[in-house]
Amino acid sequence: MRILFVCTGNTCRSPMAEGMLRKLAEERGLQLEVRSAGVAASQGAAMSMHAEAVLRDQGIEDTITSTPLSAELVNWADLILTLTSGHRSHVIHYFPESADKIYTLKEYAESDSDVLEAQGELQRIAAELELDRALGKKPDEAMQRRLAELMRRMPTYDISDPFGGSRVEYDATAAEIKAALERLLSKLEQAASEEPGEAG
């Protein structure tokens, strides 16, 4: 499976998520390809000093440099996980045809069944409205009202941005990301074990 993390500049949150997921998946024996990008990233910028230190303290020596989000990366990914709902909206806006594989990390790692059901409906309505917008159709007002109602009921899925902050803030963000990654891996393991004819 190919997973792409997306944040703003691809120097703090998404490279931390990329490095941590690669290591955690390896420890669990899961075959994943992981990359990251930024919606406002330049090409080849170094990770922030604190983000690099956070990864190094976890035994992750990956050299990850920033990459701007592109159609090529969106097509490469089986699953696109953004660090905030703002990033998710941005990616869906520019790549509406890929809306069904774009989630926030925390949203995708969610395990509460009521929330998951509402999420599925929200995802369908958002994708449909976005497609209508892309095709120049007038948006359906009832669907817009339902979307607003679902949005109000959703827990917040944004992961705090430590950019410009202290090492303590980076550690807090990394802990938040890691907790979501652990839930994500459990979900992927469960899905893999349920696949017919697949071993382990």
C-alpha positions, 0 to 999 in steps of 0.5 A: 500500500502507498500512503502519502502524508500532506501538510503545508510546507512539508518540513514539520508534521508530514515528514515526521508522520512519514518517518514514524510510519515507515519505522512503525510499519517495519516493526509490525512487518507491514509492507507500506510505501510512505511519502510526504508532500506539502500544499505550499512546499518548495522543492528540497527544503530540509526538515525543521531542526526540531522535527529532525531531532524528534525523529532521531530520538526515535532512531529514525535517520531518514533524510526527508526533504520537502516536495510540493504536492503534485498530480503525480504524487496524488496518482501514486498514492492509494491513500492520502492522509492530511494533517488538518481538515484545511489540507484535506479540503485543499487537496480535494479542491485541486484533485476532486477525482481522488476525493475518495482516498483523501482523509485527515490522518486522525479521521482515517484512524477513527474507530468510533462506529457512529463517527465512522458512519457520519464520516462516510456520509460526509465524505460522499456528500463532499465529493459529490458537491466538489464534483458538481462544482468542478462541472459548473453545476449549481450546488444542491442546497439540501446537500449543503445543509446536510454537509454543514450539519455533519461537519458540526457533529464531527470531532476535530481532526487537526493535528497542531502545527509546531512550526516556529515553536519549541522542541516541547511543542514538536514533541507534543505534535509528534506524540499526537501523530504517533497515537494516530499512526498506531490506530492507523496501523491496527486498522491496516493490519485488520484489513489485511487479515480480512482479505480473502486468500491473503496470508497474514 
